[in-house]
Amino acid sequence: MRTTLDIDDDVLAAAKELAAKEKSTAGKIISEIFRRGIQPSAKAKDGRPFAMKNGVPVMPSRGNLVTSEHIRKIMDEEGI
């Protein structure tokens, strides 16, 4: 469907750049990205959606406390 929208210049430029790389159109790229944004959030194994906090899914407790040291260790192992 053809319509008129006001899109920020930087967003349009990024969409056009992605479209050129993927041999597509800016409209298709924007539609695809928007669809991803409105899809339901991640779900737990039982199919229920995770609670969200600041746009990030809150994972259920596994009984372990994750500390900054745990994060640093994993980052070192992954080379991040």
PyMOL Python script that loads the backbone (N, CA, C, O; Angstrom):
from pymol import cmd

cmd.read_pdbstr("""\
ATOM      1  N   MET A   1       0.840  -1.166   0.000  1.00  0.00           N
ATOM      2  CA  MET A   1       0.000   0.000   0.000  1.00  0.00           C
ATOM      3  C   MET A   1       0.890   1.236   0.000  1.00  0.00           C
ATOM      4  O   MET A   1       1.911   1.271   0.687  1.00  0.00           O
ATOM      5  N   ARG A   2       0.519   2.206  -0.739  1.00  0.00           N
ATOM      6  CA  ARG A   2       1.283   3.441  -0.825  1.00  0.00           C
ATOM      7  C   ARG A   2       0.632   4.484   0.074  1.00  0.00           C
ATOM      8  O   ARG A   2      -0.584   4.678   0.048  1.00  0.00           O
ATOM      9  N   THR A   3       1.473   5.156   0.879  1.00  0.00           N
ATOM     10  CA  THR A   3       0.989   6.209   1.770  1.00  0.00           C
ATOM     11  C   THR A   3       2.118   7.207   1.989  1.00  0.00           C
ATOM     12  O   THR A   3       3.247   6.971   1.559  1.00  0.00           O
ATOM     13  N   THR A   4       1.827   8.300   2.642  1.00  0.00           N
ATOM     14  CA  THR A   4       2.832   9.319   2.933  1.00  0.00           C
ATOM     15  C   THR A   4       3.088   9.343   4.430  1.00  0.00           C
ATOM     16  O   THR A   4       2.153   9.428   5.226  1.00  0.00           O
ATOM     17  N   LEU A   5       4.358   9.266   4.809  1.00  0.00           N
ATOM     18  CA  LEU A   5       4.760   9.306   6.215  1.00  0.00           C
ATOM     19  C   LEU A   5       5.885  10.308   6.382  1.00  0.00           C
ATOM     20  O   LEU A   5       6.669  10.530   5.459  1.00  0.00           O
ATOM     21  N   ASP A   6       5.967  10.912   7.552  1.00  0.00           N
ATOM     22  CA  ASP A   6       7.120  11.743   7.909  1.00  0.00           C
ATOM     23  C   ASP A   6       8.113  10.852   8.632  1.00  0.00           C
ATOM     24  O   ASP A   6       7.835  10.370   9.730  1.00  0.00           O
ATOM     25  N   ILE A   7       9.268  10.632   8.022  1.00  0.00           N
ATOM     26  CA  ILE A   7      10.298   9.774   8.597  1.00  0.00           C
ATOM     27  C   ILE A   7      11.546  10.622   8.773  1.00  0.00           C
ATOM     28  O   ILE A   7      11.933  11.359   7.867  1.00  0.00           O
ATOM     29  N   ASP A   8      12.172  10.521   9.926  1.00  0.00           N
ATOM     30  CA  ASP A   8      13.395  11.281  10.174  1.00  0.00           C
ATOM     31  C   ASP A   8      14.431  10.960   9.103  1.00  0.00           C
ATOM     32  O   ASP A   8      14.533   9.828   8.630  1.00  0.00           O
ATOM     33  N   ASP A   9      15.191  11.977   8.737  1.00  0.00           N
ATOM     34  CA  ASP A   9      16.174  11.837   7.661  1.00  0.00           C
ATOM     35  C   ASP A   9      17.176  10.718   7.924  1.00  0.00           C
ATOM     36  O   ASP A   9      17.513   9.958   7.016  1.00  0.00           O
ATOM     37  N   ASP A  10      17.658  10.614   9.170  1.00  0.00           N
ATOM     38  CA  ASP A  10      18.654   9.590   9.470  1.00  0.00           C
ATOM     39  C   ASP A  10      18.067   8.181   9.364  1.00  0.00           C
ATOM     40  O   ASP A  10      18.754   7.244   8.959  1.00  0.00           O
ATOM     41  N   VAL A  11      16.797   8.041   9.729  1.00  0.00           N
ATOM     42  CA  VAL A  11      16.137   6.736   9.635  1.00  0.00           C
ATOM     43  C   VAL A  11      15.959   6.355   8.165  1.00  0.00           C
ATOM     44  O   VAL A  11      16.216   5.214   7.783  1.00  0.00           O
ATOM     45  N   LEU A  12      15.526   7.299   7.353  1.00  0.00           N
ATOM     46  CA  LEU A  12      15.340   7.035   5.927  1.00  0.00           C
ATOM     47  C   LEU A  12      16.669   6.697   5.265  1.00  0.00           C
ATOM     48  O   LEU A  12      16.742   5.786   4.441  1.00  0.00           O
ATOM     49  N   ALA A  13      17.720   7.429   5.625  1.00  0.00           N
ATOM     50  CA  ALA A  13      19.040   7.156   5.049  1.00  0.00           C
ATOM     51  C   ALA A  13      19.510   5.748   5.409  1.00  0.00           C
ATOM     52  O   ALA A  13      20.057   5.036   4.568  1.00  0.00           O
ATOM     53  N   ALA A  14      19.294   5.353   6.664  1.00  0.00           N
ATOM     54  CA  ALA A  14      19.697   4.006   7.085  1.00  0.00           C
ATOM     55  C   ALA A  14      18.883   2.948   6.355  1.00  0.00           C
ATOM     56  O   ALA A  14      19.423   1.919   5.950  1.00  0.00           O
ATOM     57  N   ALA A  15      17.584   3.195   6.185  1.00  0.00           N
ATOM     58  CA  ALA A  15      16.733   2.238   5.470  1.00  0.00           C
ATOM     59  C   ALA A  15      17.168   2.110   4.021  1.00  0.00           C
ATOM     60  O   ALA A  15      17.197   1.005   3.478  1.00  0.00           O
ATOM     61  N   LYS A  16      17.504   3.220   3.392  1.00  0.00           N
ATOM     62  CA  LYS A  16      17.962   3.181   1.995  1.00  0.00           C
ATOM     63  C   LYS A  16      19.286   2.439   1.874  1.00  0.00           C
ATOM     64  O   LYS A  16      19.506   1.696   0.918  1.00  0.00           O
ATOM     65  N   GLU A  17      20.167   2.645   2.851  1.00  0.00           N
ATOM     66  CA  GLU A  17      21.463   1.957   2.832  1.00  0.00           C
ATOM     67  C   GLU A  17      21.272   0.448   2.971  1.00  0.00           C
ATOM     68  O   GLU A  17      21.887  -0.328   2.239  1.00  0.00           O
ATOM     69  N   LEU A  18      20.421   0.033   3.908  1.00  0.00           N
ATOM     70  CA  LEU A  18      20.134  -1.397   4.072  1.00  0.00           C
ATOM     71  C   LEU A  18      19.463  -1.961   2.824  1.00  0.00           C
ATOM     72  O   LEU A  18      19.764  -3.075   2.396  1.00  0.00           O
ATOM     73  N   ALA A  19      18.557  -1.189   2.249  1.00  0.00           N
ATOM     74  CA  ALA A  19      17.846  -1.639   1.049  1.00  0.00           C
ATOM     75  C   ALA A  19      18.820  -1.878  -0.094  1.00  0.00           C
ATOM     76  O   ALA A  19      18.695  -2.862  -0.823  1.00  0.00           O
ATOM     77  N   ALA A  20      19.781  -0.990  -0.253  1.00  0.00           N
ATOM     78  CA  ALA A  20      20.762  -1.155  -1.321  1.00  0.00           C
ATOM     79  C   ALA A  20      21.596  -2.419  -1.106  1.00  0.00           C
ATOM     80  O   ALA A  20      21.873  -3.157  -2.051  1.00  0.00           O
ATOM     81  N   LYS A  21      21.993  -2.660   0.143  1.00  0.00           N
ATOM     82  CA  LYS A  21      22.785  -3.849   0.460  1.00  0.00           C
ATOM     83  C   LYS A  21      21.995  -5.133   0.217  1.00  0.00           C
ATOM     84  O   LYS A  21      22.553  -6.141  -0.216  1.00  0.00           O
ATOM     85  N   GLU A  22      20.688  -5.089   0.499  1.00  0.00           N
ATOM     86  CA  GLU A  22      19.855  -6.287   0.388  1.00  0.00           C
ATOM     87  C   GLU A  22      19.070  -6.347  -0.920  1.00  0.00           C
ATOM     88  O   GLU A  22      18.229  -7.225  -1.111  1.00  0.00           O
ATOM     89  N   LYS A  23      19.358  -5.396  -1.825  1.00  0.00           N
ATOM     90  CA  LYS A  23      18.662  -5.331  -3.114  1.00  0.00           C
ATOM     91  C   LYS A  23      17.147  -5.332  -2.901  1.00  0.00           C
ATOM     92  O   LYS A  23      16.416  -6.138  -3.477  1.00  0.00           O
ATOM     93  N   SER A  24      16.704  -4.407  -2.057  1.00  0.00           N
ATOM     94  CA  SER A  24      15.297  -4.278  -1.701  1.00  0.00           C
ATOM     95  C   SER A  24      14.914  -2.810  -1.796  1.00  0.00           C
ATOM     96  O   SER A  24      15.625  -2.014  -2.409  1.00  0.00           O
ATOM     97  N   THR A  25      13.794  -2.458  -1.191  1.00  0.00           N
ATOM     98  CA  THR A  25      13.375  -1.059  -1.158  1.00  0.00           C
ATOM     99  C   THR A  25      13.371  -0.576   0.285  1.00  0.00           C
ATOM    100  O   THR A  25      13.291  -1.375   1.218  1.00  0.00           O
ATOM    101  N   ALA A  26      13.457   0.732   0.457  1.00  0.00           N
ATOM    102  CA  ALA A  26      13.423   1.304   1.801  1.00  0.00           C
ATOM    103  C   ALA A  26      12.098   0.962   2.482  1.00  0.00           C
ATOM    104  O   ALA A  26      12.075   0.675   3.678  1.00  0.00           O
ATOM    105  N   GLY A  27      11.002   0.990   1.735  1.00  0.00           N
ATOM    106  CA  GLY A  27       9.694   0.672   2.313  1.00  0.00           C
ATOM    107  C   GLY A  27       9.641  -0.741   2.852  1.00  0.00           C
ATOM    108  O   GLY A  27       9.107  -0.978   3.935  1.00  0.00           O
ATOM    109  N   LYS A  28      10.196  -1.689   2.096  1.00  0.00           N
ATOM    110  CA  LYS A  28      10.192  -3.079   2.555  1.00  0.00           C
ATOM    111  C   LYS A  28      11.073  -3.246   3.794  1.00  0.00           C
ATOM    112  O   LYS A  28      10.723  -3.978   4.719  1.00  0.00           O
ATOM    113  N   ILE A  29      12.202  -2.570   3.802  1.00  0.00           N
ATOM    114  CA  ILE A  29      13.109  -2.644   4.952  1.00  0.00           C
ATOM    115  C   ILE A  29      12.431  -2.079   6.197  1.00  0.00           C
ATOM    116  O   ILE A  29      12.461  -2.702   7.258  1.00  0.00           O
ATOM    117  N   ILE A  30      11.820  -0.897   6.072  1.00  0.00           N
ATOM    118  CA  ILE A  30      11.142  -0.280   7.214  1.00  0.00           C
ATOM    119  C   ILE A  30      10.002  -1.170   7.699  1.00  0.00           C
ATOM    120  O   ILE A  30       9.815  -1.327   8.906  1.00  0.00           O
ATOM    121  N   SER A  31       9.238  -1.754   6.777  1.00  0.00           N
ATOM    122  CA  SER A  31       8.141  -2.647   7.162  1.00  0.00           C
ATOM    123  C   SER A  31       8.664  -3.860   7.924  1.00  0.00           C
ATOM    124  O   SER A  31       8.088  -4.254   8.937  1.00  0.00           O
ATOM    125  N   GLU A  32       9.762  -4.455   7.434  1.00  0.00           N
ATOM    126  CA  GLU A  32      10.337  -5.632   8.086  1.00  0.00           C
ATOM    127  C   GLU A  32      10.816  -5.302   9.498  1.00  0.00           C
ATOM    128  O   GLU A  32      10.559  -6.056  10.437  1.00  0.00           O
ATOM    129  N   ILE A  33      11.507  -4.184   9.645  1.00  0.00           N
ATOM    130  CA  ILE A  33      12.024  -3.801  10.960  1.00  0.00           C
ATOM    131  C   ILE A  33      10.873  -3.477  11.912  1.00  0.00           C
ATOM    132  O   ILE A  33      10.916  -3.829  13.090  1.00  0.00           O
ATOM    133  N   PHE A  34       9.852  -2.809  11.399  1.00  0.00           N
ATOM    134  CA  PHE A  34       8.702  -2.487  12.245  1.00  0.00           C
ATOM    135  C   PHE A  34       7.993  -3.761  12.694  1.00  0.00           C
ATOM    136  O   PHE A  34       7.598  -3.874  13.855  1.00  0.00           O
ATOM    137  N   ARG A  35       7.831  -4.714  11.787  1.00  0.00           N
ATOM    138  CA  ARG A  35       7.193  -5.986  12.152  1.00  0.00           C
ATOM    139  C   ARG A  35       7.945  -6.663  13.285  1.00  0.00           C
ATOM    140  O   ARG A  35       7.338  -7.178  14.223  1.00  0.00           O
ATOM    141  N   ARG A  36       9.283  -6.659  13.194  1.00  0.00           N
ATOM    142  CA  ARG A  36      10.082  -7.261  14.265  1.00  0.00           C
ATOM    143  C   ARG A  36       9.824  -6.558  15.599  1.00  0.00           C
ATOM    144  O   ARG A  36       9.773  -7.196  16.650  1.00  0.00           O
ATOM    145  N   GLY A  37       9.662  -5.244  15.537  1.00  0.00           N
ATOM    146  CA  GLY A  37       9.446  -4.461  16.749  1.00  0.00           C
ATOM    147  C   GLY A  37       8.107  -4.695  17.402  1.00  0.00           C
ATOM    148  O   GLY A  37       7.973  -4.514  18.612  1.00  0.00           O
ATOM    149  N   ILE A  38       7.104  -5.095  16.628  1.00  0.00           N
ATOM    150  CA  ILE A  38       5.775  -5.285  17.211  1.00  0.00           C
ATOM    151  C   ILE A  38       5.459  -6.748  17.493  1.00  0.00           C
ATOM    152  O   ILE A  38       4.370  -7.070  17.969  1.00  0.00           O
ATOM    153  N   GLN A  39       6.410  -7.638  17.198  1.00  0.00           N
ATOM    154  CA  GLN A  39       6.192  -9.051  17.502  1.00  0.00           C
ATOM    155  C   GLN A  39       6.168  -9.251  19.009  1.00  0.00           C
ATOM    156  O   GLN A  39       6.802  -8.500  19.750  1.00  0.00           O
ATOM    157  N   PRO A  40       5.441 -10.257  19.458  1.00  0.00           N
ATOM    158  CA  PRO A  40       5.425 -10.534  20.896  1.00  0.00           C
ATOM    159  C   PRO A  40       6.837 -10.777  21.414  1.00  0.00           C
ATOM    160  O   PRO A  40       7.710 -11.250  20.686  1.00  0.00           O
ATOM    161  N   SER A  41       7.038 -10.449  22.663  1.00  0.00           N
ATOM    162  CA  SER A  41       8.354 -10.606  23.272  1.00  0.00           C
ATOM    163  C   SER A  41       8.699 -12.085  23.445  1.00  0.00           C
ATOM    164  O   SER A  41       7.896 -12.970  23.151  1.00  0.00           O
ATOM    165  N   ALA A  42       9.901 -12.321  23.924  1.00  0.00           N
ATOM    166  CA  ALA A  42      10.369 -13.683  24.173  1.00  0.00           C
ATOM    167  C   ALA A  42       9.435 -14.391  25.145  1.00  0.00           C
ATOM    168  O   ALA A  42       8.779 -13.760  25.974  1.00  0.00           O
ATOM    169  N   LYS A  43       9.392 -15.711  25.025  1.00  0.00           N
ATOM    170  CA  LYS A  43       8.491 -16.481  25.876  1.00  0.00           C
ATOM    171  C   LYS A  43       9.258 -17.548  26.640  1.00  0.00           C
ATOM    172  O   LYS A  43      10.283 -18.058  26.188  1.00  0.00           O
ATOM    173  N   ALA A  44       8.731 -17.862  27.798  1.00  0.00           N
ATOM    174  CA  ALA A  44       9.301 -18.919  28.622  1.00  0.00           C
ATOM    175  C   ALA A  44       8.952 -20.275  28.003  1.00  0.00           C
ATOM    176  O   ALA A  44       8.165 -20.343  27.058  1.00  0.00           O
ATOM    177  N   LYS A  45       9.526 -21.333  28.525  1.00  0.00           N
ATOM    178  CA  LYS A  45       9.265 -22.682  28.004  1.00  0.00           C
ATOM    179  C   LYS A  45       7.792 -23.058  28.058  1.00  0.00           C
ATOM    180  O   LYS A  45       7.314 -23.834  27.231  1.00  0.00           O
ATOM    181  N   ASP A  46       7.074 -22.508  29.032  1.00  0.00           N
ATOM    182  CA  ASP A  46       5.651 -22.832  29.148  1.00  0.00           C
ATOM    183  C   ASP A  46       4.777 -21.964  28.244  1.00  0.00           C
ATOM    184  O   ASP A  46       3.550 -22.062  28.287  1.00  0.00           O
ATOM    185  N   GLY A  47       5.403 -21.114  27.425  1.00  0.00           N
ATOM    186  CA  GLY A  47       4.657 -20.311  26.459  1.00  0.00           C
ATOM    187  C   GLY A  47       4.224 -18.945  26.962  1.00  0.00           C
ATOM    188  O   GLY A  47       3.734 -18.127  26.184  1.00  0.00           O
ATOM    189  N   ARG A  48       4.396 -18.689  28.249  1.00  0.00           N
ATOM    190  CA  ARG A  48       4.017 -17.379  28.781  1.00  0.00           C
ATOM    191  C   ARG A  48       5.101 -16.358  28.458  1.00  0.00           C
ATOM    192  O   ARG A  48       6.288 -16.682  28.510  1.00  0.00           O
ATOM    193  N   PRO A  49       4.705 -15.115  28.119  1.00  0.00           N
ATOM    194  CA  PRO A  49       5.720 -14.094  27.837  1.00  0.00           C
ATOM    195  C   PRO A  49       6.460 -13.701  29.113  1.00  0.00           C
ATOM    196  O   PRO A  49       5.887 -13.680  30.202  1.00  0.00           O
ATOM    197  N   PHE A  50       7.742 -13.391  28.953  1.00  0.00           N
ATOM    198  CA  PHE A  50       8.512 -12.885  30.077  1.00  0.00           C
ATOM    199  C   PHE A  50       8.020 -11.483  30.415  1.00  0.00           C
ATOM    200  O   PHE A  50       7.568 -10.745  29.540  1.00  0.00           O
ATOM    201  N   ALA A  51       8.113 -11.129  31.680  1.00  0.00           N
ATOM    202  CA  ALA A  51       7.856  -9.746  32.073  1.00  0.00           C
ATOM    203  C   ALA A  51       8.965  -8.893  31.448  1.00  0.00           C
ATOM    204  O   ALA A  51      10.087  -9.365  31.267  1.00  0.00           O
ATOM    205  N   MET A  52       8.651  -7.659  31.126  1.00  0.00           N
ATOM    206  CA  MET A  52       9.634  -6.773  30.515  1.00  0.00           C
ATOM    207  C   MET A  52       9.988  -5.656  31.486  1.00  0.00           C
ATOM    208  O   MET A  52       9.122  -5.162  32.208  1.00  0.00           O
ATOM    209  N   LYS A  53      11.248  -5.260  31.507  1.00  0.00           N
ATOM    210  CA  LYS A  53      11.698  -4.120  32.297  1.00  0.00           C
ATOM    211  C   LYS A  53      12.685  -3.337  31.448  1.00  0.00           C
ATOM    212  O   LYS A  53      13.733  -3.852  31.062  1.00  0.00           O
ATOM    213  N   ASN A  54      12.340  -2.086  31.161  1.00  0.00           N
ATOM    214  CA  ASN A  54      13.178  -1.228  30.317  1.00  0.00           C
ATOM    215  C   ASN A  54      13.452  -1.856  28.956  1.00  0.00           C
ATOM    216  O   ASN A  54      14.539  -1.695  28.400  1.00  0.00           O
ATOM    217  N   GLY A  55      12.470  -2.566  28.425  1.00  0.00           N
ATOM    218  CA  GLY A  55      12.602  -3.156  27.104  1.00  0.00           C
ATOM    219  C   GLY A  55      13.381  -4.456  27.060  1.00  0.00           C
ATOM    220  O   GLY A  55      13.656  -4.978  25.980  1.00  0.00           O
ATOM    221  N   VAL A  56      13.740  -4.985  28.221  1.00  0.00           N
ATOM    222  CA  VAL A  56      14.526  -6.223  28.297  1.00  0.00           C
ATOM    223  C   VAL A  56      13.699  -7.271  29.036  1.00  0.00           C
ATOM    224  O   VAL A  56      13.133  -6.982  30.090  1.00  0.00           O
ATOM    225  N   PRO A  57      13.623  -8.503  28.485  1.00  0.00           N
ATOM    226  CA  PRO A  57      12.860  -9.527  29.198  1.00  0.00           C
ATOM    227  C   PRO A  57      13.510  -9.877  30.534  1.00  0.00           C
ATOM    228  O   PRO A  57      14.727 -10.038  30.621  1.00  0.00           O
ATOM    229  N   VAL A  58      12.685  -9.990  31.567  1.00  0.00           N
ATOM    230  CA  VAL A  58      13.158 -10.386  32.891  1.00  0.00           C
ATOM    231  C   VAL A  58      13.041 -11.902  32.961  1.00  0.00           C
ATOM    232  O   VAL A  58      11.942 -12.455  32.918  1.00  0.00           O
ATOM    233  N   MET A  59      14.162 -12.552  33.066  1.00  0.00           N
ATOM    234  CA  MET A  59      14.195 -14.005  33.068  1.00  0.00           C
ATOM    235  C   MET A  59      13.811 -14.543  34.444  1.00  0.00           C
ATOM    236  O   MET A  59      14.076 -13.907  35.464  1.00  0.00           O
ATOM    237  N   PRO A  60      13.186 -15.717  34.466  1.00  0.00           N
ATOM    238  CA  PRO A  60      12.810 -16.293  35.764  1.00  0.00           C
ATOM    239  C   PRO A  60      14.052 -16.688  36.563  1.00  0.00           C
ATOM    240  O   PRO A  60      15.104 -16.987  35.998  1.00  0.00           O
ATOM    241  N   SER A  61      13.909 -16.682  37.858  1.00  0.00           N
ATOM    242  CA  SER A  61      15.016 -17.034  38.735  1.00  0.00           C
ATOM    243  C   SER A  61      15.387 -18.502  38.567  1.00  0.00           C
ATOM    244  O   SER A  61      14.519 -19.364  38.427  1.00  0.00           O
ATOM    245  N   ARG A  62      16.678 -18.770  38.584  1.00  0.00           N
ATOM    246  CA  ARG A  62      17.171 -20.151  38.560  1.00  0.00           C
ATOM    247  C   ARG A  62      17.807 -20.511  39.889  1.00  0.00           C
ATOM    248  O   ARG A  62      18.436 -21.559  40.034  1.00  0.00           O
ATOM    249  N   GLY A  63      17.629 -19.613  40.868  1.00  0.00           N
ATOM    250  CA  GLY A  63      18.166 -19.877  42.195  1.00  0.00           C
ATOM    251  C   GLY A  63      19.587 -19.405  42.393  1.00  0.00           C
ATOM    252  O   GLY A  63      20.107 -19.508  43.503  1.00  0.00           O
ATOM    253  N   ASN A  64      20.240 -18.889  41.360  1.00  0.00           N
ATOM    254  CA  ASN A  64      21.612 -18.416  41.475  1.00  0.00           C
ATOM    255  C   ASN A  64      21.634 -16.902  41.340  1.00  0.00           C
ATOM    256  O   ASN A  64      20.879 -16.329  40.554  1.00  0.00           O
ATOM    257  N   LEU A  65      22.497 -16.261  42.103  1.00  0.00           N
ATOM    258  CA  LEU A  65      22.676 -14.828  42.005  1.00  0.00           C
ATOM    259  C   LEU A  65      23.753 -14.552  40.961  1.00  0.00           C
ATOM    260  O   LEU A  65      24.858 -15.088  41.055  1.00  0.00           O
ATOM    261  N   VAL A  66      23.443 -13.724  39.969  1.00  0.00           N
ATOM    262  CA  VAL A  66      24.417 -13.368  38.949  1.00  0.00           C
ATOM    263  C   VAL A  66      25.101 -12.083  39.390  1.00  0.00           C
ATOM    264  O   VAL A  66      24.458 -11.054  39.598  1.00  0.00           O
ATOM    265  N   THR A  67      26.415 -12.167  39.526  1.00  0.00           N
ATOM    266  CA  THR A  67      27.182 -11.008  39.982  1.00  0.00           C
ATOM    267  C   THR A  67      27.968 -10.413  38.813  1.00  0.00           C
ATOM    268  O   THR A  67      28.060 -11.008  37.739  1.00  0.00           O
ATOM    269  N   SER A  68      28.521  -9.249  39.042  1.00  0.00           N
ATOM    270  CA  SER A  68      29.376  -8.614  38.036  1.00  0.00           C
ATOM    271  C   SER A  68      30.566  -9.507  37.705  1.00  0.00           C
ATOM    272  O   SER A  68      31.019  -9.545  36.562  1.00  0.00           O
ATOM    273  N   GLU A  69      31.068 -10.218  38.699  1.00  0.00           N
ATOM    274  CA  GLU A  69      32.188 -11.126  38.477  1.00  0.00           C
ATOM    275  C   GLU A  69      31.798 -12.242  37.503  1.00  0.00           C
ATOM    276  O   GLU A  69      32.597 -12.615  36.644  1.00  0.00           O
ATOM    277  N   HIS A  70      30.570 -12.780  37.628  1.00  0.00           N
ATOM    278  CA  HIS A  70      30.091 -13.785  36.679  1.00  0.00           C
ATOM    279  C   HIS A  70      30.079 -13.211  35.261  1.00  0.00           C
ATOM    280  O   HIS A  70      30.525 -13.855  34.311  1.00  0.00           O
ATOM    281  N   ILE A  71      29.570 -12.011  35.143  1.00  0.00           N
ATOM    282  CA  ILE A  71      29.480 -11.356  33.834  1.00  0.00           C
ATOM    283  C   ILE A  71      30.871 -11.154  33.248  1.00  0.00           C
ATOM    284  O   ILE A  71      31.103 -11.454  32.076  1.00  0.00           O
ATOM    285  N   ARG A  72      31.809 -10.641  34.068  1.00  0.00           N
ATOM    286  CA  ARG A  72      33.186 -10.423  33.584  1.00  0.00           C
ATOM    287  C   ARG A  72      33.823 -11.737  33.118  1.00  0.00           C
ATOM    288  O   ARG A  72      34.495 -11.774  32.087  1.00  0.00           O
ATOM    289  N   LYS A  73      33.607 -12.815  33.884  1.00  0.00           N
ATOM    290  CA  LYS A  73      34.168 -14.123  33.522  1.00  0.00           C
ATOM    291  C   LYS A  73      33.625 -14.579  32.166  1.00  0.00           C
ATOM    292  O   LYS A  73      34.388 -15.018  31.306  1.00  0.00           O
ATOM    293  N   ILE A  74      32.324 -14.475  31.980  1.00  0.00           N
ATOM    294  CA  ILE A  74      31.724 -14.875  30.708  1.00  0.00           C
ATOM    295  C   ILE A  74      32.236 -13.998  29.576  1.00  0.00           C
ATOM    296  O   ILE A  74      32.539 -14.500  28.494  1.00  0.00           O
ATOM    297  N   MET A  75      32.336 -12.696  29.811  1.00  0.00           N
ATOM    298  CA  MET A  75      32.855 -11.792  28.774  1.00  0.00           C
ATOM    299  C   MET A  75      34.287 -12.145  28.397  1.00  0.00           C
ATOM    300  O   MET A  75      34.650 -12.114  27.221  1.00  0.00           O
ATOM    301  N   ASP A  76      35.109 -12.486  29.406  1.00  0.00           N
ATOM    302  CA  ASP A  76      36.493 -12.895  29.124  1.00  0.00           C
ATOM    303  C   ASP A  76      36.521 -14.178  28.306  1.00  0.00           C
ATOM    304  O   ASP A  76      37.306 -14.300  27.366  1.00  0.00           O
ATOM    305  N   GLU A  77      35.661 -15.143  28.664  1.00  0.00           N
ATOM    306  CA  GLU A  77      35.609 -16.410  27.943  1.00  0.00           C
ATOM    307  C   GLU A  77      35.154 -16.208  26.492  1.00  0.00           C
ATOM    308  O   GLU A  77      35.619 -16.898  25.585  1.00  0.00           O
ATOM    309  N   GLU A  78      34.247 -15.261  26.287  1.00  0.00           N
ATOM    310  CA  GLU A  78      33.718 -14.993  24.941  1.00  0.00           C
ATOM    311  C   GLU A  78      34.571 -14.007  24.158  1.00  0.00           C
ATOM    312  O   GLU A  78      34.346 -13.793  22.967  1.00  0.00           O
ATOM    313  N   GLY A  79      35.557 -13.403  24.832  1.00  0.00           N
ATOM    314  CA  GLY A  79      36.418 -12.434  24.144  1.00  0.00           C
ATOM    315  C   GLY A  79      35.732 -11.110  23.868  1.00  0.00           C
ATOM    316  O   GLY A  79      36.022 -10.442  22.875  1.00  0.00           O
ATOM    317  N   ILE A  80      34.828 -10.740  24.747  1.00  0.00           N
ATOM    318  CA  ILE A  80      34.077  -9.485  24.564  1.00  0.00           C
ATOM    319  C   ILE A  80      34.734  -8.387  25.356  1.00  0.00           C
ATOM    320  O   ILE A  80      34.264  -7.249  25.342  1.00  0.00           O
TER     321      ILE A  80
END
""", "prot")
cmd.dss("prot")
cmd.show_as("cartoon", "prot")
cmd.util.cbc("prot")
cmd.orient("prot")
